[in-house]
Amino acid sequence: MRSSWFALLRRRRLSLIVMACLLVLIPVGCAKLEQTERELVFRIEPGTARWFSGLPTGIEDVQLQSPDLGADESLHAWWWPAARKDAPALLYLHGSRWN
């Protein structure tokens, strides 16, 4: 019985090696892909981005201050007033990397 088990393993050695490699390499590859994606998507470039040619007409560039923020902290925002005074407001909040 024992010799048949070893014979089976010997015959399927290549399949087992390939399966073991896949079990290790697929999670490692997925983790590396996720890390690279985060670096590419959330890459911070100092200065003005090449694609930015200025604010559209009617949008104001504002800095929002709050007592909850530190002395040297503020929120940078673009304000686009609605045509109607009673129109609802839409806030689109996003971060950059881990902030």
SVG drawing of the C-alpha trace seen along z (x, -y; Angstrom):
<svg xmlns="http://www.w3.org/2000/svg" viewBox="-35 -82 44 84">
<polyline fill="none" stroke="black" stroke-width="0.4" points="0.0,0.0 2.8,-2.4 4.7,-1.8 1.7,-2.5 1.2,-5.9 4.8,-6.8 4.5,-5.6 1.4,-7.7 3.2,-10.8 6.2,-10.1 3.9,-9.9 2.1,-13.1 5.1,-15.0 5.0,-17.6 1.3,-18.3 1.8,-18.7 4.8,-21.1 2.7,-23.2 -0.2,-23.2 2.0,-24.2 3.6,-27.0 0.1,-28.3 -1.1,-28.2 1.8,-30.4 2.2,-32.6 -1.4,-33.6 -1.9,-35.3 1.5,-37.0 0.8,-38.2 -2.6,-39.6 -1.1,-41.4 1.6,-42.9 -1.0,-43.9 -3.1,-45.6 -0.1,-47.5 1.0,-48.7 -2.5,-49.8 -2.7,-51.9 0.7,-53.5 -0.4,-54.3 -3.9,-55.5 -3.0,-57.6 0.3,-58.9 0.8,-62.4 2.6,-64.7 3.7,-68.1 2.6,-71.1 -0.1,-71.5 -1.1,-68.4 -0.4,-68.4 -4.1,-67.8 -5.4,-70.7 -5.9,-73.9 -7.9,-75.9 -11.3,-75.9 -14.4,-75.9 -16.4,-79.1 -18.5,-79.7 -16.5,-77.6 -14.8,-79.2 -11.6,-77.9 -12.0,-78.1 -10.2,-77.1 -12.5,-76.0 -11.4,-76.5 -12.9,-74.7 -12.2,-74.9 -11.9,-71.1 -8.9,-71.3 -5.4,-72.2 -3.9,-75.7 -2.1,-74.8 -4.9,-72.6 -7.7,-73.5 -10.0,-71.8 -9.4,-72.8 -12.7,-72.8 -14.2,-73.9 -17.6,-75.6 -20.0,-75.6 -23.1,-77.6 -26.4,-76.3 -28.7,-78.5 -31.5,-78.1 -30.9,-79.3 -33.0,-76.4 -31.2,-73.7 -29.8,-70.8 -26.0,-70.6 -23.9,-67.7 -20.6,-67.0 -18.1,-64.9 -15.4,-63.9 -12.3,-62.0 -8.9,-61.4 -5.5,-60.9 -3.8,-57.8 -4.2,-57.3 -5.4,-60.8"/>
</svg>
